[in-house]
Amino acid sequence: MPLLAGTPPRRRQIAWTFIHIWRVSSGTIFEHWACRDDNGLLAQLARDEE
């Protein structure tokens, strides 16, 4: 994942929120929307560096 490229591993858990919504009709996916909280993830990683 490019967002985390070069980030060293941490020894603690973090949470990363995602939401995915699909529009399905007759068993076929016609649309997909996604949103993720990249700022929340990066803020948690920045706390490790303080």
C-alpha positions as CSV (number, residue, x, y, z in Angstrom):
1,M,0.0,0.0,0.0
2,P,1.6,3.3,-1.1
3,L,0.2,5.2,1.9
4,L,2.4,3.1,4.3
5,A,5.5,2.8,2.0
6,G,8.7,3.2,4.1
7,T,6.8,3.0,7.4
8,P,8.6,0.8,9.9
9,P,6.5,-1.9,11.7
10,R,5.0,-1.1,15.1
11,R,4.5,-3.4,18.0
12,R,1.0,-2.1,18.9
13,Q,-2.5,-2.4,17.4
14,I,-4.1,0.4,15.5
15,A,-7.6,0.8,14.0
16,W,-8.3,1.8,10.4
17,T,-11.9,2.4,9.4
18,F,-13.2,1.5,6.0
19,I,-16.7,1.5,4.4
20,H,-17.6,-0.2,1.1
21,I,-21.0,0.1,-0.6
22,W,-22.0,-1.9,-3.6
23,R,-25.0,-1.5,-5.9
24,V,-26.0,-4.9,-7.0
25,S,-28.7,-5.8,-9.5
26,S,-29.6,-9.3,-10.6
27,G,-26.4,-10.6,-9.0
28,T,-24.1,-8.2,-10.8
29,I,-22.1,-5.4,-9.1
30,F,-22.9,-2.2,-11.1
31,E,-21.2,0.4,-8.8
32,H,-18.8,0.4,-5.9
33,W,-18.1,3.3,-3.5
34,A,-15.4,3.2,-0.8
35,C,-14.1,5.5,1.8
36,R,-11.3,5.0,4.3
37,D,-10.0,7.1,7.2
38,D,-6.4,7.6,6.0
39,N,-6.0,10.7,8.3
40,G,-7.0,8.7,11.3
41,L,-4.5,6.0,10.5
42,L,-1.6,8.5,9.9
43,A,-2.5,10.3,13.2
44,Q,-2.1,7.0,15.1
45,L,1.2,6.4,13.5
46,A,2.4,9.9,14.2
47,R,1.7,9.4,17.9
48,D,4.2,6.6,17.9
49,E,6.9,9.1,16.8
50,E,6.3,11.7,19.5
